[in-house]
Amino acid sequence: MHCFVDIYFMFYKEKNQKIVPNNIYNLLTPLVLAHWVKGGSLKLQGRGIILYTDGFNLIGVVKLINVLIIKYRLNCNLLMENNKPKIYIFRSSLNNLITIINQTNISILQYGVN
């Protein structure tokens, strides 16, 4: 379980303050993205997907958006909801997102995304 402690300290500062680590580009793999979409998103009927980023500050969310744009070529934007930053992935990128998730070959993560 030591590996989980290491992961915890990558994403939390003192007093349980969430941070996005500087090496997020390497950490945000297709498998991690699939888990995030499956467990922390809201699909908007006929539109795109909102990825929840609860607890991260604006700078951290912008880092995440940059990785999604550069690494995965997803068309996404910052969405402020109740003064909290979230990530909106546009409908035009959903096929690309599904392709990325399907790379994981884990059927439970693919279920409900297509």
C-alpha positions in Angstrom: 0.0 0.0 0.0 3.0 2.2 0.1 2.4 3.2 -3.6 -0.9 4.8 -2.6 0.8 6.9 0.0 3.3 8.1 -2.7 0.4 9.0 -5.0 -1.4 10.8 -2.2 1.6 13.0 -1.6 1.9 13.8 -5.3 -1.6 15.3 -5.3 -2.0 16.8 -1.8 -0.1 19.5 0.1 -0.3 20.1 3.8 -3.8 20.3 5.3 -5.3 18.2 2.5 -5.0 20.9 -0.2 -5.2 19.3 -3.6 -2.6 20.2 -6.2 -1.9 19.1 -9.8 1.7 17.9 -9.9 4.1 19.3 -12.4 4.6 15.9 -14.0 0.8 15.5 -14.7 1.6 15.1 -18.5 3.2 11.8 -17.7 0.7 10.7 -15.0 -2.4 11.4 -17.1 -2.4 8.1 -19.1 -5.4 6.8 -21.1 -6.2 4.5 -18.2 -6.3 7.4 -15.7 -8.3 9.5 -18.1 -10.8 6.6 -18.6 -11.2 6.3 -14.8 -11.7 10.1 -14.5 -14.3 10.2 -17.2 -16.1 7.1 -15.8 -16.2 8.3 -12.2 -15.9 12.0 -12.3 -17.8 13.4 -15.2 -21.3 14.5 -16.4 -22.3 13.8 -20.0 -24.6 16.6 -21.2 -27.4 15.4 -23.4 -26.5 16.2 -27.1 -23.4 18.2 -26.0 -20.1 17.5 -24.4 -18.8 16.2 -21.1 -17.9 18.1 -17.9 -15.0 16.7 -16.0 -15.2 17.4 -12.3 -12.1 18.9 -10.8 -13.4 19.5 -7.3 -10.7 20.7 -4.9 -8.2 21.8 -7.5 -7.5 25.5 -7.9 -7.8 27.5 -11.2 -4.0 27.1 -12.0 -4.2 23.3 -11.5 -7.3 23.0 -13.7 -5.6 25.0 -16.4 -2.6 22.6 -16.2 -5.0 19.7 -16.7 -6.7 21.4 -19.7 -3.3 22.0 -21.3 -2.5 18.3 -21.0 -5.9 17.3 -22.5 -5.3 19.7 -25.4 -1.6 18.9 -26.1 -1.4 15.2 -25.3 -4.8 14.0 -26.3 -5.9 16.7 -28.8 -9.2 17.2 -27.0 -11.1 20.4 -27.7 -11.8 21.6 -24.1 -12.4 24.7 -22.2 -12.5 26.1 -18.7 -16.0 26.2 -17.2 -16.7 28.1 -14.0 -19.6 26.7 -12.0 -20.4 28.2 -8.6 -16.9 29.8 -8.6 -15.3 26.4 -9.0 -13.3 25.5 -12.1 -14.3 22.5 -14.2 -13.3 21.2 -17.6 -15.7 21.1 -20.5 -14.9 18.7 -23.3 -16.7 19.8 -26.5 -18.9 17.4 -28.4 -16.6 17.6 -31.3 -13.9 15.7 -29.3 -16.1 12.9 -27.9 -15.2 10.4 -30.7 -11.5 11.1 -29.9 -12.1 10.7 -26.2 -13.9 7.4 -26.8 -11.0 6.2 -28.9 -8.6 7.0 -26.1 -10.7 5.2 -23.5 -11.1 2.2 -25.7 -7.3 1.9 -25.8 -7.5 0.7 -22.2 -9.2 -2.6 -23.2 -11.1 -2.6 -19.9 -14.7 -3.1 -20.7 -16.1 -1.7 -17.5 -14.5 1.7 -18.3 -15.8 1.6 -21.8 -19.4 0.8 -20.7 -21.7 3.9 -21.0 -19.1 6.1 -22.6 -19.9 5.2 -26.2 
